[in-house]
Amino acid sequence: MEKRPSYLRLLETGELEKRAERARSMLASCTLCPHECKVNRLEGERGFCQTGTRAKVASFGAHFGEEPPITGRAGSGTVFFSGCNVKCVFCQNFEISQGSEGYEVEKEYLAFIFLSLQQGGCHNVNLVTPTHVVPQILDALILAAKEGLKIPIVYNCGGYESLETLGLLESVVDIYMPDMKYSSNELAL
């Protein structure tokens, strides 16, 4: 029996489009992450993440830097998004997350990226630092799924997420990979 990502069922029922529409509406007074900047990204305003209406992609391709169940033999189809809602001082991707590397892309090109990763044999689409571009991701996912995308979605985030945004991603994302940023020695066992 072939396993299908649940986003395909959401596409078939029209629910994926409804969620994308709700996510886009959140850009008018941005509350995608717990910063709740409330800037109007649709009018060019930028908040903490410094992202506008289009996703900015720094790079994409087969990536082998994750755990073996994620990378498999052919790699995880990683899309590194520029900008971030966390901005850790120790970030290993500082140039991408806090710098200006990358190119703003339309939803059609982002969908093309997802499909090209699948066509290249990648086991999944691994969205790195996706929180601030969830509306753009959902719009692209709709297009890509209509064109045959059928691999799992990995949400590789900084862990600073809003419950509303996570709710939009329920049954869209197959694997959540939040980074553990800080801890307390007193709380450790």
KEKE-3310 file (N, C-alpha, C; in steps of 0.2 Angstrom, whole numbers, plus 5000, padded with zeros to 4 digits):
npx = (5004:5003:5009:5002:5005:4996:4993:4988:4975:4969:4970:4962:4949:4948:4952:4965:4967:4959:4966:4977:4973:4968:4981:4987:4980:4984:4995:4992:4991:5003:5004:5011:5021:5026:5030:5021:5021:5012:5014:5010:5013:5008:5008:5021:5027:5039:5043:5050:5056:5060:5054:5045:5031:5034:5043:5060:5072:5087:5095:5093:5091:5097:5101:5112:5114:5106:5097:5099:5086:5079:5086:5088:5094:5095:5095:5088:5076:5080:5075:5082:5076:5078:5079:5072:5063:5069:5083:5096:5111:5121:5119:5121:5118:5119:5122:5111:5099:5100:5106:5106:5106:5100:5086:5071:5056:5042:5026:5025:5038:5043:5035:5040:5053:5050:5044:5055:5065:5058:5058:5072:5074:5074:5069:5060:5052:5061:5058:5067:5069:5055:5044:5040:5036:5025:5012:5016:5023:5012:5004:5012:5013:5001:5000:5011:5007:4996:5002:5008:5016:5021:5028:5034:5032:5044:5045:5056:5061:5064:5058:5050:5035:5018:5003:4992:4997:5003:4992:4986:4995:4992:4991:4996:5010:5022:5032:5039:5053:5058:5071:5081:5085:5089:5092:5090:5101:5096:5084:5087:5088)
npy = (4994:5011:5025:5040:5058:5068:5080:5079:5074:5085:5094:5089:5090:5104:5110:5113:5125:5134:5135:5141:5153:5158:5159:5169:5180:5183:5190:5203:5209:5205:5190:5178:5172:5171:5184:5193:5205:5213:5220:5226:5216:5214:5227:5230:5232:5228:5216:5209:5198:5203:5200:5201:5200:5190:5174:5171:5163:5155:5144:5128:5110:5093:5087:5081:5083:5080:5069:5051:5045:5055:5060:5048:5038:5046:5059:5073:5084:5099:5116:5131:5145:5162:5174:5175:5171:5170:5173:5168:5171:5162:5156:5144:5146:5159:5169:5167:5166:5179:5188:5194:5185:5176:5174:5183:5174:5169:5161:5151:5148:5143:5131:5125:5122:5113:5102:5099:5094:5083:5076:5074:5064:5065:5062:5069:5086:5097:5110:5123:5135:5140:5147:5161:5161:5154:5156:5158:5146:5137:5141:5138:5124:5120:5122:5114:5101:5099:5097:5085:5083:5072:5069:5068:5082:5091:5101:5111:5120:5134:5133:5143:5146:5150:5145:5146:5147:5134:5126:5129:5121:5108:5091:5095:5096:5083:5079:5086:5096:5104:5115:5113:5126:5132:5127:5122:5118:5114:5109:5097:5079)
npz = (5000:4995:5004:5007:5008:5020:5016:5003:5004:5010:5000:4990:4997:4997:5009:5010:5002:5009:5021:5016:5012:5024:5031:5022:5025:5037:5035:5034:5046:5054:5062:5062:5070:5087:5090:5085:5077:5070:5058:5042:5030:5018:5012:5011:5023:5036:5049:5063:5057:5045:5032:5017:5006:4998:4998:5003:4996:5000:4997:4989:4988:4988:5004:5016:5029:5040:5052:5049:5046:5040:5030:5022:5008:4997:5001:5009:5004:5004:5008:5011:5019:5019:5032:5048:5063:5075:5077:5084:5093:5091:5079:5066:5053:5050:5040:5031:5039:5046:5037:5021:5011:4996:4986:4982:4979:4968:4971:4961:4957:4969:4970:4959:4964:4975:4967:4959:4968:4972:4960:4959:4967:4981:4997:5004:5007:5014:5025:5029:5042:5042:5047:5046:5033:5030:5024:5010:5008:5009:4998:4987:4989:4986:4972:4968:4973:4965:4953:4955:4966:4980:4991:5008:5020:5029:5043:5048:5060:5071:5083:5089:5089:5084:5090:5082:5069:5069:5069:5057:5050:5053:5048:5036:5037:5039:5047:5061:5065:5077:5082:5097:5107:5119:5136:5153:5166:5178:5176:5169:5169)
capx = (5000:5007:5007:5001:5005:4989:4991:4984:4968:4967:4970:4956:4943:4948:4954:4972:4966:4956:4971:4982:4969:4969:4988:4989:4976:4988:5001:4989:4993:5007:5004:5013:5025:5024:5032:5015:5023:5006:5015:5006:5017:5005:5009:5028:5030:5043:5044:5056:5059:5062:5052:5039:5026:5037:5048:5066:5076:5094:5097:5089:5095:5098:5105:5113:5116:5101:5097:5098:5079:5076:5090:5088:5099:5095:5095:5082:5075:5080:5074:5084:5073:5081:5075:5071:5059:5072:5089:5100:5117:5125:5116:5126:5116:5119:5121:5105:5094:5100:5109:5102:5107:5095:5082:5063:5053:5035:5024:5026:5045:5044:5032:5045:5058:5047:5044:5062:5068:5055:5061:5079:5075:5074:5064:5055:5054:5063:5058:5072:5067:5049:5039:5038:5034:5020:5008:5020:5024:5005:5002:5017:5012:4994:5002:5015:5003:4992:5007:5011:5020:5018:5033:5032:5034:5047:5045:5063:5060:5068:5054:5046:5029:5012:4998:4987:5001:5004:4985:4986:4999:4990:4989:5000:5017:5022:5038:5041:5059:5060:5078:5082:5089:5091:5090:5092:5104:5092:5078:5089:5088)
capy = (5000:5017:5030:5047:5063:5070:5087:5078:5074:5092:5097:5086:5092:5111:5113:5116:5132:5138:5136:5145:5159:5161:5161:5175:5185:5184:5195:5210:5212:5199:5186:5171:5169:5174:5191:5196:5211:5216:5224:5224:5214:5215:5233:5231:5233:5222:5216:5206:5193:5207:5197:5204:5196:5184:5170:5172:5156:5156:5138:5122:5104:5087:5088:5075:5085:5078:5062:5047:5043:5061:5060:5042:5037:5051:5066:5077:5090:5105:5123:5136:5151:5168:5177:5171:5174:5169:5176:5166:5174:5156:5153:5141:5148:5167:5173:5165:5168:5186:5192:5196:5180:5173:5178:5182:5170:5169:5154:5146:5145:5139:5125:5121:5119:5107:5097:5097:5090:5076:5073:5073:5058:5067:5058:5074:5093:5099:5117:5126:5141:5141:5150:5167:5161:5149:5158:5157:5139:5134:5143:5134:5117:5119:5121:5108:5095:5098:5095:5078:5082:5067:5067:5071:5089:5092:5108:5111:5127:5136:5131:5149:5145:5152:5140:5147:5145:5127:5124:5129:5116:5101:5087:5097:5094:5076:5078:5092:5096:5110:5115:5114:5131:5133:5123:5123:5112:5112:5105:5091:5074)
capz = (5000:4995:5008:5004:5013:5021:5012:4997:5006:5011:4993:4987:5000:4997:5015:5009:5000:5015:5026:5013:5012:5031:5032:5018:5028:5043:5033:5034:5053:5054:5068:5060:5075:5094:5090:5083:5075:5067:5052:5036:5025:5011:5010:5011:5030:5038:5056:5066:5052:5039:5026:5014:5004:4995:5002:5000:4996:5000:4993:4989:4985:4992:5009:5020:5036:5045:5054:5043:5044:5036:5023:5018:5004:4991:5003:5011:4999:5009:5005:5016:5018:5022:5037:5054:5069:5082:5077:5089:5092:5089:5073:5061:5046:5051:5033:5028:5043:5048:5032:5015:5005:4993:4981:4983:4973:4968:4973:4956:4957:4975:4969:4955:4968:4978:4962:4957:4974:4971:4953:4960:4971:4988:5001:5007:5006:5021:5025:5035:5045:5038:5051:5043:5026:5030:5018:5004:5007:5007:4991:4983:4990:4982:4965:4967:4974:4959:4948:4957:4973:4984:4996:5015:5021:5035:5046:5052:5063:5077:5089:5092:5084:5086:5090:5076:5063:5069:5068:5049:5047:5055:5043:5030:5039:5041:5052:5064:5068:5080:5086:5104:5107:5126:5141:5160:5169:5184:5173:5166:5173)
cpx = (5004:5005:5007:5001:4998:4988:4987:4977:4965:4966:4963:4949:4943:4950:4961:4971:4963:4961:4976:4979:4970:4976:4990:4985:4980:4994:4998:4991:4997:5007:5006:5017:5023:5026:5026:5017:5017:5008:5011:5011:5015:5006:5017:5031:5034:5044:5050:5060:5062:5060:5046:5034:5028:5042:5054:5070:5083:5097:5092:5093:5095:5103:5106:5115:5111:5101:5096:5090:5076:5080:5090:5094:5100:5095:5088:5082:5075:5080:5076:5081:5077:5076:5074:5067:5063:5079:5094:5107:5122:5123:5121:5124:5115:5118:5115:5099:5094:5103:5104:5103:5100:5091:5074:5060:5045:5033:5025:5033:5046:5041:5037:5050:5056:5047:5051:5066:5065:5058:5068:5080:5075:5068:5058:5057:5055:5063:5062:5070:5060:5044:5036:5036:5029:5015:5010:5021:5017:5003:5006:5015:5005:4996:5006:5011:4998:4996:5010:5015:5017:5023:5031:5035:5037:5047:5051:5063:5064:5064:5050:5040:5023:5007:4993:4991:5002:4997:4984:4990:4997:4988:4992:5007:5017:5027:5039:5048:5061:5067:5077:5087:5093:5089:5092:5095:5100:5086:5080:5089:5095)
cpy = (5006:5022:5037:5052:5066:5076:5085:5077:5081:5096:5095:5089:5100:5114:5116:5124:5136:5140:5141:5152:5162:5163:5168:5181:5187:5189:5202:5213:5206:5196:5179:5168:5173:5181:5195:5204:5216:5221:5222:5222:5214:5222:5235:5232:5227:5222:5213:5201:5196:5204:5201:5199:5190:5180:5171:5166:5157:5150:5133:5116:5098:5088:5082:5077:5084:5071:5057:5045:5049:5061:5054:5041:5043:5058:5069:5083:5096:5112:5127:5142:5156:5171:5172:5174:5173:5173:5175:5169:5168:5153:5150:5143:5156:5171:5172:5168:5176:5190:5193:5191:5177:5177:5177:5178:5170:5162:5149:5143:5141:5132:5121:5118:5113:5101:5095:5093:5083:5072:5071:5067:5059:5064:5063:5081:5095:5107:5120:5133:5144:5146:5156:5167:5155:5150:5156:5149:5135:5135:5139:5127:5115:5118:5115:5101:5094:5096:5088:5077:5077:5064:5070:5078:5089:5099:5108:5119:5128:5135:5137:5149:5147:5146:5140:5145:5137:5123:5123:5123:5109:5097:5089:5095:5087:5075:5085:5091:5102:5110:5116:5120:5132:5128:5125:5117:5110:5108:5098:5085:5071)
cpz = (5000:5000:5005:5009:5014:5018:5006:4998:5007:5005:4990:4990:5000:5004:5015:5007:5005:5020:5023:5013:5019:5033:5028:5022:5034:5042:5034:5041:5056:5061:5067:5066:5082:5094:5089:5082:5072:5062:5047:5030:5018:5008:5010:5018:5032:5046:5058:5061:5046:5032:5024:5012:5000:4999:4999:5001:4995:4996:4993:4986:4990:4997:5014:5027:5041:5047:5048:5041:5040:5030:5019:5014:4999:4994:5005:5007:5003:5005:5011:5014:5022:5027:5043:5059:5075:5082:5083:5088:5090:5083:5068:5054:5046:5045:5030:5033:5045:5043:5026:5009:5003:4988:4982:4977:4974:4969:4967:4956:4963:4974:4964:4959:4972:4973:4960:4962:4973:4965:4954:4964:4978:4991:5004:5005:5013:5021:5031:5036:5041:5041:5048:5036:5025:5024:5011:5002:5005:5000:4986:4983:4986:4975:4964:4968:4968:4953:4949:4963:4977:4989:5002:5015:5028:5037:5050:5054:5069:5083:5092:5087:5088:5085:5084:5070:5063:5067:5060:5046:5049:5049:5036:5031:5041:5047:5054:5067:5071:5083:5093:5105:5114:5131:5148:5163:5175:5182:5170:5171:5174)
residu = (MET:GLU:LYS:ARG:PRO:SER:TYR:LEU:ARG:LEU:LEU:GLU:THR:GLY:GLU:LEU:GLU:LYS:ARG:ALA:GLU:ARG:ALA:ARG:SER:MET:LEU:ALA:SER:CYS:THR:LEU:CYS:PRO:HIS:GLU:CYS:LYS:VAL:ASN:ARG:LEU:GLU:GLY:GLU:ARG:GLY:PHE:CYS:GLN:THR:GLY:THR:ARG:ALA:LYS:VAL:ALA:SER:PHE:GLY:ALA:HIS:PHE:GLY:GLU:GLU:PRO:PRO:ILE:THR:GLY:ARG:ALA:GLY:SER:GLY:THR:VAL:PHE:PHE:SER:GLY:CYS:ASN:VAL:LYS:CYS:VAL:PHE:CYS:GLN:ASN:PHE:GLU:ILE:SER:GLN:GLY:SER:GLU:GLY:TYR:GLU:VAL:GLU:LYS:GLU:TYR:LEU:ALA:PHE:ILE:PHE:LEU:SER:LEU:GLN:GLN:GLY:GLY:CYS:HIS:ASN:VAL:ASN:LEU:VAL:THR:PRO:THR:HIS:VAL:VAL:PRO:GLN:ILE:LEU:ASP:ALA:LEU:ILE:LEU:ALA:ALA:LYS:GLU:GLY:LEU:LYS:ILE:PRO:ILE:VAL:TYR:ASN:CYS:GLY:GLY:TYR:GLU:SER:LEU:GLU:THR:LEU:GLY:LEU:LEU:GLU:SER:VAL:VAL:ASP:ILE:TYR:MET:PRO:ASP:MET:LYS:TYR:SER:SER:ASN:GLU:LEU:ALA:LEU)
# end
